[in-house]
Amino acid sequence: MLVFERKNQLSDWARQEKSTGRTIGFVPTMGALHRGHLSLVSRAGMDNDLVICSIFVNPIQFNNPQDLKKYPRTPERDLRLLREAGCTAVFCPSGTEMYPGPVTTTYDFGQLDKVMEGRFREGHFNGVAIVVNELLDVVGPDRAYFGQKDFQQLQIVKALARKEHPGTEIIGCPTVSEDDGLALSSRNARLSEQARREAPCIYRALQMARDSYPHTPIGEIKKQLARYIETSPQLKLEYFDIVWADSLMPVERPDPSRQVVGCIAAYAGKVRLIDNLAFNS
């Protein structure tokens, strides 16, 4: 497995490989890898000749400096897991390599980045878009893979790629969860023992909401979910929205012809977790 730290070295290598007709699948990560990340690497390996993974904790997508400081970093373990998973190459840039100068780019995604996470994490998605755009420029992949747990991020990345990288197909892959329903996340490592026991209530709440849709009014579903979350001393609901999958706008009246997704953010102890669940296929 090759390891690159410089953008130009990776770009030169990737271009050379593509010139021979090989296809490249790309998996961007912030490290602290788990089975969810590795499932993306596996999918990329099935679809492509080569798999490139990046490990970079992107500072400009953290609106809370303490969150950035506490984000888990396990570089040696990550490289070992990627090698065992059959990854072809890994990109591990420094902050100055990624951003040698001031970052001033601003993207307009309409309402996609204004709702849900956008209400609570100002500037987050602009930071995501900047780093994803830069990584796609460097790698030039045929396909890039993102987990559906970050559903809003996935929709924004798709919008970015349509505009800036039409030659790259963005593929959303199913969320990987623990047996008790807790979505895998690098942040789970920070959960206290008690918070970890209660965190699966987040997914169970989504299941209850899905089962109530569409025969229960939207407002009542949201109240029921909030009451259920409140029964757990370790959990604090930040938001729960039922939205159209394509636009992320709130659902007011059910439409069986459109896909609906329930999206949630909640604190388990001091750790902020997100998840989502499709309400119809």
C-alpha positions, 0 to 999 in steps of 0.5 A, spaced: 500 500 500 502 506 497 502 512 502 502 519 499 503 526 503 504 531 498 498 533 493 502 533 487 505 526 488 498 523 489 495 526 483 501 524 478 501 517 480 493 517 479 493 520 472 499 515 470 494 509 473 488 512 469 492 513 463 493 505 463 485 504 463 484 503 470 479 506 474 479 509 481 474 509 487 476 514 492 474 514 500 475 520 503 475 519 511 477 523 517 481 517 520 479 513 527 476 508 522 471 503 523 467 498 520 463 503 516 469 506 513 472 499 511 465 497 508 466 503 503 473 501 502 470 494 500 465 497 495 470 501 492 474 495 491 468 491 488 467 497 483 474 499 481 481 497 479 484 501 484 482 504 491 485 510 494 483 513 501 484 519 504 485 521 512 485 528 514 481 531 520 479 537 516 479 543 521 475 548 517 468 544 518 469 544 525 465 550 528 466 548 535 474 548 536 473 543 542 470 538 538 476 539 533 481 538 539 477 532 541 476 528 535 479 521 535 486 520 531 489 513 530 493 514 524 497 507 525 491 503 526 488 506 520 493 505 516 494 497 518 486 497 517 486 500 510 492 495 508 488 489 511 482 491 507 486 491 500 487 499 499 491 501 494 494 508 496 492 512 502 493 520 502 495 523 509 496 530 508 498 535 513 494 542 514 498 546 510 499 541 505 491 542 504 491 549 505 497 553 504 494 559 504 487 563 507 481 559 505 476 564 502 471 559 498 464 560 499 459 555 496 451 556 495 447 550 495 441 553 496 437 550 502 440 544 502 445 546 507 441 551 511 436 546 514 438 541 520 445 540 521 446 547 517 442 550 523 446 548 528 453 548 525 454 554 521 459 554 516 460 546 517 458 544 510 462 550 506 468 546 510 466 540 507 465 542 500 471 545 500 475 539 502 471 534 498 472 539 492 480 539 493 480 532 494 477 530 488 481 535 484 487 531 487 485 524 486 480 525 480 476 518 481 471 515 477 467 514 483 467 517 490 464 513 496 460 516 502 456 513 508 448 515 508 449 516 515 451 523 514 445 523 509 445 531 508 452 531 507 451 526 502 446 530 498 451 536 498 456 532 496 452 530 490 450 537 488 458 539 489 460 534 484 454 535 479 457 542 479 465 541 479 466 534 478 461 531 473 466 526 471 466 523 478 460 519 480 458 520 488 455 513 491 452 513 497 453 506 501 448 504 507 449 506 514 453 500 518 450 499 525 452 495 531 447 489 533 443 494 538 442 499 532 447 504 534 450 507 527 457 506 527 461 513 528 468 515 530 465 519 536 462 513 539 469 511 542 468 518 546 461 515 549 461 514 557 459 507 559 452 509 561 451 513 554 453 508 550 448 503 553 442 508 552 445 511 545 441 505 541 435 509 543 436 514 538 435 509 532 429 505 536 426 512 536 427 513 528 424 506 527 418 508 531 417 514 527 417 511 521 412 506 523 407 512 525 408 515 518 404 516 514 398 515 518 400 519 524 400 527 523 407 529 522 407 534 528 404 528 532 410 524 530 415 529 532 412 530 539 412 522 540 419 522 538 421 527 543 417 524 549 421 517 547 428 521 547 426 524 554 425 518 557 433 516 557 437 521 562 443 520 558 440 523 551 438 530 549 434 531 542 437 537 538 433 536 532 428 531 529 426 532 522 422 528 517 424 531 510 424 529 502 430 526 500 431 530 494 430 537 497 431 536 504 425 540 505 420 538 511 414 534 509 408 537 510 403 532 507 405 525 505 406 523 497 407 516 496 411 518 490 417 521 493 422 518 498 422 521 505 427 520 510 427 522 518 433 525 520 436 526 528 441 529 532 442 528 539 447 528 545 448 522 548 452 524 554 457 530 552 457 526 545 453 529 539 450 523 534 446 523 528 442 518 524 437 517 519 432 512 516 428 512 510 421 512 511 419 509 505 423 506 499 
